[in-house]
């Protein structure tokens, strides 16, 4: 499925804003519940739903998931390689270091926005 790069850039910039504003830290109202990166914002087609209504493949973030993982279980956006080491949201969550998780995700978001902006500028 082809996604509009300009829309992707805007959504990724929104995610940058969410990370920078601390959106993915536990809230005062629910201190035991940590919001899921990508899943608990409007970037996710299934935000606010207790069960998935839309497949992850319908989300633009699926474009960044390696082909061999596109049919796997769980949140596809959590399987995106975020750096050269191959860290993913899934693997970083397992390390239980929320600060590192947010920093790596923020780095990936900014790098990806820069790359997509460069690609779209080249086609203008």
C-alpha positions as CSV (number, residue, x, y, z in Angstrom):
1,X,0.0,0.0,0.0
2,X,1.4,3.4,-1.0
3,X,1.1,6.2,1.6
4,X,1.4,9.9,1.0
5,X,4.9,11.0,2.2
6,X,3.7,14.5,3.2
7,X,1.1,13.0,5.4
8,X,3.6,10.6,6.8
9,X,5.9,13.5,7.6
10,X,3.2,15.3,9.5
11,X,2.2,12.3,11.5
12,X,5.9,11.6,12.4
13,X,6.3,15.2,13.5
14,X,3.2,14.8,15.7
15,X,4.9,11.8,17.3
16,X,8.1,13.8,17.8
17,X,6.0,16.4,19.6
18,X,4.4,13.6,21.7
19,X,7.7,12.2,22.8
20,X,9.2,15.7,23.5
21,X,6.2,16.7,25.6
22,X,6.4,13.6,27.7
23,X,3.2,12.0,26.3
24,X,4.6,8.5,26.8
25,X,5.2,8.8,30.5
26,X,2.6,7.5,33.0
27,X,-0.1,10.1,33.7
28,X,-1.0,11.4,37.1
29,X,-4.4,9.8,36.8
30,X,-3.1,6.4,35.9
31,X,0.5,6.2,37.3
32,X,0.7,2.4,36.8
33,X,-0.2,2.6,33.1
34,X,2.5,3.7,30.7
35,X,1.1,4.8,27.3
36,X,2.3,2.6,24.4
37,X,4.5,4.4,21.9
38,X,2.6,4.9,18.6
39,X,-0.3,2.8,19.8
40,X,-1.8,5.4,22.3
41,X,-1.9,8.5,20.0
42,X,-3.9,9.4,17.0
43,X,-1.2,8.0,14.8
44,X,-2.7,4.6,15.5
45,X,-5.9,3.7,13.6
46,X,-7.0,1.7,16.6
47,X,-6.4,4.4,19.3
48,X,-8.9,4.2,22.1
49,X,-10.3,0.8,21.0
50,X,-10.0,-2.1,23.3
51,X,-9.7,-4.5,20.3
52,X,-8.2,-3.8,16.9
53,X,-10.7,-2.8,14.3
54,X,-8.1,-2.0,11.6
55,X,-5.1,-4.2,10.6
56,X,-1.7,-2.8,11.3
57,X,-1.0,-3.1,7.6
58,X,-3.4,-0.2,7.0
59,X,-1.2,2.1,9.0
60,X,1.6,4.1,7.4
61,X,4.1,2.9,10.0
62,X,3.9,-0.6,8.5
63,X,6.0,0.8,5.6
64,X,8.9,0.9,8.0
65,X,8.6,-2.8,9.1
66,X,10.9,-5.3,7.5
67,X,9.1,-7.4,4.9
68,X,9.8,-10.7,6.8
69,X,8.0,-9.3,9.9
70,X,4.9,-7.9,8.3
71,X,2.8,-11.0,9.0
72,X,4.0,-11.4,12.6
73,X,1.8,-11.0,15.7
74,X,1.6,-8.0,17.9
75,X,1.9,-4.3,17.1
76,X,3.8,-4.0,13.8
77,X,4.9,-0.5,14.7
78,X,6.8,-2.0,17.6
79,X,8.9,-4.1,15.2
80,X,10.4,-1.2,13.2
81,X,14.2,-1.2,13.4
82,X,15.0,2.1,15.1
83,X,18.7,2.2,14.7
84,X,21.7,0.4,13.1
85,X,21.8,-2.0,16.0
86,X,18.3,-3.1,15.2
87,X,16.6,-2.0,18.4
88,X,12.8,-1.9,18.2
89,X,10.1,-0.6,20.5
90,X,9.5,-4.3,21.3
91,X,13.1,-5.1,22.2
92,X,13.6,-1.8,24.1
93,X,10.5,-2.3,26.2
94,X,11.9,-5.7,27.2
95,X,15.0,-3.9,28.6
96,X,12.7,-1.9,30.9
97,X,14.5,1.4,30.4
98,X,11.8,3.9,29.4
99,X,14.2,6.8,29.0
100,X,16.4,4.9,26.5
101,X,13.3,3.7,24.7
102,X,12.0,7.3,24.3
103,X,15.5,8.6,23.2
104,X,15.9,5.9,20.6
105,X,12.4,6.4,19.2
106,X,12.9,10.2,19.1
107,X,16.2,9.7,17.2
108,X,14.4,7.4,14.7
109,X,11.5,9.8,14.3
110,X,13.8,12.8,13.6
111,X,16.1,10.8,11.2
112,X,13.0,9.4,9.3
113,X,11.4,12.9,9.0
114,X,14.7,14.3,7.6
115,X,15.0,11.5,5.1
116,X,11.4,11.7,4.0
117,X,11.6,15.5,3.6
118,X,14.8,15.1,1.6
119,X,13.0,12.5,-0.7
120,X,10.0,14.7,-1.2
121,X,12.1,17.8,-1.9
122,X,13.9,15.8,-4.6
123,X,10.6,15.1,-6.3
124,X,9.2,18.6,-6.2
